């Protein structure tokens, strides 16, 4: 009988051993697979453009301080820590943070700027007093694309973690961390006895390694099986990995807060979440508060339970003093400090949904959706936070003013605005809704509305690229016209219901004469106009109906922006871009988005067109800009109004920026606004509030200037004193000449290649000077 019992016990022990061995193998594989693979799914982080600082840059102190505030910089008497700045007279000293740019890491630096007359006059590094030719501030994070579990974290290496945080953490959570093997049997036994006496779990015996196992691999279920697995996995973790590896993983994994569906993990992310600062910028008491959250992030939430959080922080500071980490006198002072957390939660929801929408559409061309959610990419974009803010304010302010002036119901009007740089096509602002934080229908990208007279420059350019047939003074018939269509005869009319007879091409554009435009478009050919639109960057299919000559084609603002960028750049199209570069989680460059340029139209023809659009803003349909913009800010552009005053458009450009504004109603009812009374005001409010350069049209080499009578479309003879300088493409057709008896102070042609005579250079100089006065 005893022998039988012994054999049975031996079998059970053997089976138990095999079972235990199998369980240990499964747990071991689970640990090594997770630790040696990708430990976390990391969100992609999207950044705005970095602000570039250099001597000669136009920027005032107020704008610079605003940029620093957006980045979370704080004013300080001494700029000893990164993320601080100090203003003193015309100088500003800042301690710039280190940052990993797409082209390499830039270390933290202290520099002093001198600003005079809204320009940077000098830029000096404080340590070596060396002049700096160019310095980039770190870019503002404007969005993140979170993984499926909505965990948000910033990875930090152990050597980059503040040493005091590590010491306080180990003192508070696991004083024998570097001595134990993953578990502490005496502590477990002590906790077990206390819990048995209490009849419930009131004390834990977990080491920091066990806490990591619970957070990383297991659920929070309170059961014997889970506790056994936790202890075994802690032993295995300590067997495979060093103490430093385990501690670094804990620092990045620990749960420390909640923002809606977004879970805040790791001390680096918690520092941003509670203080909007990098972890190396925190004070001692702030580090202690973060450590206190490890015991229970919800229970000690400093925004919801500030008294609990402060009490927990002060207890940790007291223990740190007892352990010799802090002086008792210092702790007495720190205990009185406020918690210092920001009042508002820095939301994980982007403030720029319309722009991010455009970024994501461009990203999906090169990256899988799952990579955007998990690979920890850094995406560097072209957004200018200051211009974006001004665009949002301009749209909101003007729409409210229009509603008040016209006694409309509040929030009746809607709008959209997009802006890019002239030369590089970098999209710097996208506003898709009157309420820009609202993520929904993006009017800047998805709205399809008729563009009205905004299309007309393409019609006139289609003529000007044929200099043997057309020039700015070609006479057009602005007289009754009837065109047969499938729906019957179409009879276009002008906005003022008046016909103006024979008018020069330039004046027809300047005053947006519909009938003359249709006459010209039909003479050129509708297909030719469509080809011009496509050459300027419009990618949509366009139906060849005569009404498209007056803008009866549906487009979105971003497409209109592309068209006008090609015109503003002198006929050279740069595909609009929002992404400059993408790096992986180790800051290695994955993709750079280079600038590409192609010729869209004859630069000489575009130059002639742009002089006419400059005149639109002086004496034409957009002449209100003369009082709405600063006098020195020269621009060019075109208004657009659709049938029954449903849509109000304005598209135009300065020397450095192209912008498009739309105002209308979502129900497509009449607004009572023309392009000049609605969208133009939004556009002007924005351009007048940003740092931009005046338009300075530079003629190509094959342009000649002639003094002309712009009313009759003819040139003045050499002996005449009258007229305005008008550009013509050399070798093209010229208008007839008006003769007069007055002596000539100059030759009529301001520039004539190869023409002999002592007065040629003088005529050229005078002609160019007068042209610049007229068109700028």
Protein Blocks (a to p, Z undefined) as FASTA:
>chain_A
ZZmmmmmmmmmmmmmmmmmmmmmmmmmmmmmmmmmmcfbacddddddddddddehiacdf
klmmmmmmmnopacdfblfbghiacdehjbccddddddddfkbccdddddddddeehiaf
bdcdfklopacfbdcdddddfbdcddfkopacddddfklpcfklmmmmmmmmommlmmmg
oiafklmmmmmmmmmmnopafbdcbdfklmmmmmmmmccbdcfklmmmmmmmmmmmmmmp
cfklmmmmmmmmpccbdehjbccehjklmmmmmnopafklpcfklmmmmmmmmnomklmo
mklmmmlmmmmmmmmmmmmmmnopacfklmmmmmmpcfkiafbacdfbdfblmlmmmmmm
mmmmmpcfklmmmnopacddfbdfklmmmmmmmmmmmmmmmmmmnopaehkbgcdddddd
fklopafbdcfbfblmlgcddfklmpccdekjmlmmmmmmmmmmmmmlgcfklccddddd
ddddfkbccddddfkopaebjadfklmmmnopaklmmmmmmmnopklmmmmmmmnopabd
cdddfklmnopaccdfklmmmmmmmmmnoopacdddfbfbdcdfkopafbdcddddddfb
dfklmmmmmmmmmmmmmmmmmlmmmmmpcfklccdddddddehhlaccdddddfkbccdd
ddddfklpaehiafklmmmmmmmmmmmmpccddddddddfkbccddddfknopacdfkbc
gdcdddddehiacddddddfbdcfbdfblbdghiacjklmmmmmmmmmmmmmmmZZ
